[in-house]
């Protein structure tokens, strides 16, 4: 299994990397991207089936990137992650994205 982490904050990206490695020891490879556009490219190149995606990134947000990834690979599973403490905000943002079931991690 490969997991792609798309997170623009280096500290959070590192934390997610370690969390994935710890929770999924069977994971062969953890790929990292620092924005939505780079995440789309890595997902395409590596045929990533599992993605952890930040919702809010400066270059290209998680919703836009998820739409592109799902258009190219509809079976991709994406776990949205956000630092927003306001769950209503997160649900409102992700409601516009098909198949989104946001998980808020504070």
C-alpha positions in Angstrom: 0.0 0.0 0.0 1.1 3.5 -0.8 -0.2 6.6 1.0 0.1 10.1 -0.4 0.1 13.0 2.1 -0.8 16.4 0.7 -0.2 19.2 3.3 1.5 22.6 2.9 2.7 22.9 6.5 6.0 21.0 6.9 5.5 20.3 10.6 2.0 18.9 10.0 3.2 16.9 7.0 6.0 15.4 9.1 3.4 14.5 11.9 1.1 12.9 9.3 4.0 10.9 7.8 4.9 9.5 11.2 1.2 8.8 12.1 0.7 6.9 8.9 3.9 4.9 9.4 2.9 4.1 12.9 -0.7 3.2 12.2 0.0 1.3 9.0 3.2 -0.7 9.3 2.2 -2.6 6.1 2.5 0.7 4.2 5.3 0.3 1.6 5.7 4.0 0.8 4.5 7.3 2.1 4.7 10.0 -0.5 4.5 13.7 0.3 3.3 16.8 -1.6 3.3 20.4 -0.3 0.3 21.7 -2.3 -2.7 20.4 -4.2 -1.1 20.7 -7.6 1.9 18.7 -6.6 -0.4 16.2 -4.9 -2.4 15.7 -8.2 0.9 15.1 -10.0 2.1 12.5 -7.5 -1.3 10.8 -7.3 -1.2 10.5 -11.1 2.4 9.3 -11.4 2.1 6.8 -8.5 -1.5 5.7 -9.0 -2.1 6.5 -5.4 -5.2 4.8 -4.0 -5.0 6.4 -0.5 -4.6 10.1 0.2 -4.5 12.2 3.3 -5.4 15.8 2.1 -5.3 19.1 3.9 -8.5 21.1 3.0 -6.9 24.6 3.0 -3.7 25.1 1.1 -2.5 28.3 -0.6 -1.5 27.1 -4.0 -4.4 24.8 -4.7 -6.8 23.7 -2.0 -7.7 20.1 -1.1 -11.2 20.2 -2.6 -9.9 21.3 -6.0 -7.1 18.7 -5.9 -9.5 16.0 -4.8 -11.9 16.7 -7.7 -9.0 16.3 -10.2 -7.7 13.1 -8.5 -11.3 11.6 -8.5 -11.8 12.6 -12.1 -8.7 10.6 -13.1 -9.1 7.8 -10.5 -12.6 7.6 -9.2 -11.8 4.8 -6.7 -9.2 6.9 -4.8 -9.9 7.2 -1.1 -9.2 10.6 0.3 -9.2 11.5 4.0 -9.6 15.2 4.4 -7.7 16.7 7.3 -7.9 20.2 8.7 -6.7 22.4 11.5 -10.0 24.3 11.6 -11.6 23.8 15.0 -15.0 24.9 13.5 -16.4 21.6 12.3 -19.4 23.4 10.6 -16.9 25.3 8.5 -15.1 22.1 7.4 -18.4 20.4 6.6 -19.5 23.5 4.6 -16.4 23.6 2.6 -16.3 19.9 1.9 -20.0 19.6 1.1 -19.3 21.0 -2.3 -17.0 18.0 -3.0 -18.6 14.7 -4.0 -18.1 11.8 -1.7 -16.5 13.9 0.9 -16.8 12.7 4.5 -14.6 15.1 6.4 -12.8 13.9 9.5 -11.8 16.8 11.8 -8.5 16.2 13.7 -7.6 19.0 16.2 
